[in-house]
Amino acid sequence: MRDTVVMDESPVVGTGDDGDGVNDAALDVRRILVIHNPTAGGRRARRLRAVVAALEARGVSVAVKPTGKRGDAETFAREADPDGIDAVVAAGGDGTINEVINGLANHAKSGRPLPLGIVPMGTANVLAAELDLTMDAERLAAAIAGGRRTMIWPALANGRVFSLMAGAGLDARVVERVDPRVKRLIGKGAYVAETLVQLATRPDHRYCVTLDDAEPQEVASVIVAKGHFYGGRFICAPDARLTEPLLHVCLFPRGGRLNALRYVWGVTAGRLARFPDYRVVTAKRVRIDGPAGDGLFADAVQGDGDVLARLPVEIALAGWRLPVLAG
Ligand SMILES: Nc1ncnc2c1ncn2[C@@H]1O[C@H](COP(=O)(O)OP(=O)(O)OP(=O)(O)O)[C@@H](O)[C@H]1O
């Protein structure tokens, strides 16, 4: 049974300046910094070139800064000067976008938020799906140059920002173990292959989840969702929205290989909501404890599709909103 979600705060999408430096007027976007991960998603450089050309045709001045290694995207975004540019565009997959969002956190907290634009170039592009962005270069450029902001509520896992989801258990282990070279070769198929490997080989771990001030409960896997899509366009938390300040906690209680296989099938076949043991509950704070340092990577916490933290993890809303240029 899935718990009903009752929202006490309606989505905040440009509803006037309420103290975080954002009002509902469209932004004048004239100068942008594009942070590009050249290794993302099988090197879709053509899409980026087309978006840059479309932006320049609209009179936008574009500087492209390629990353050279993991971590660069966050540094470039953190160092971006709000006096010199109007927005930072992440050109890459969800991992690169996550880094850019982490880099933009200080700007958002300081009351001078730099808006995020997105050129989806990854394997799954979950954030783009949440925001209903297309892969069409003209429309992506129009969304960025148009200056209309959608305000999203990121969350924190042990202090690291995520915007889509964070999880411990099977999915975190798959994220940790998936081979980037295989991902480059076969895209999403790499996750399927790694899931099968993990199902066949991983020991049955248990995780202890504490929601707000409730009693701790044991589960086999847990996903804390900010958005409703998962791993592409699968759905785990149907009512979760980036624009709402609430965590939707997906609980997979039963252990054992057969149950893990059943949950994987439930997610991919869209049947999860019918499982009597599967639950989604809302919370403001989540703590996950579990097997630590067992040498089997069971303590990984994935956030936005990359390993973001280690157990134990404290997850909560970040407390600030990020403007996203999503058209
Ligand atoms: N130049 C780089 N070289 C190596 N790794 C990088 C570089 N730039 C960024 N990264 C890291 O690569 C990881 C994966 O990148 P990204 O998410 O952009 O693409 P992807 O893996 O193809 O897409 P998806 O996240 O949708 O699966 C990110 O965690 C990011 O930190």
The ligand as a Gaussian input file, in Angstrom:
#p B3LYP/6-31G(d) Opt

LIG

0 1
 N       36.292000      15.349000     -17.868000
 C       35.885000      14.376000     -17.066000
 N       36.552000      13.201000     -17.001000
 C       36.140000      12.201000     -16.218000
 N       35.014000      12.257000     -15.441000
 C       34.307000      13.405000     -15.469000
 C       34.704000      14.514000     -16.276000
 N       33.787000      15.492000     -16.125000
 C       32.870000      15.035000     -15.241000
 N       33.178000      13.788000     -14.857000
 C       32.442000      12.893000     -13.955000
 O       31.833000      11.850000     -14.744000
 C       30.685000      11.365000     -14.070000
 C       29.636000      10.933000     -15.073000
 O       29.340000      11.994000     -15.926000
 P       27.903000      12.393000     -16.431000
 O       26.907000      12.106000     -15.402000
 O       27.980000      13.774000     -16.930000
 O       27.697000      11.477000     -17.695000
 P       27.126000      10.038000     -17.876000
 O       27.700000       9.171000     -16.815000
 O       27.331000       9.658000     -19.284000
 O       25.585000      10.267000     -17.663000
 P       24.537000       9.742000     -16.588000
 O       24.872000      10.410000     -15.270000
 O       23.243000      10.194000     -17.132000
 O       24.706000       8.271000     -16.514000
 C       30.220000      12.507000     -13.184000
 O       30.140000      12.052000     -11.874000
 C       31.291000      13.569000     -13.285000
 O       31.716000      13.992000     -12.016000

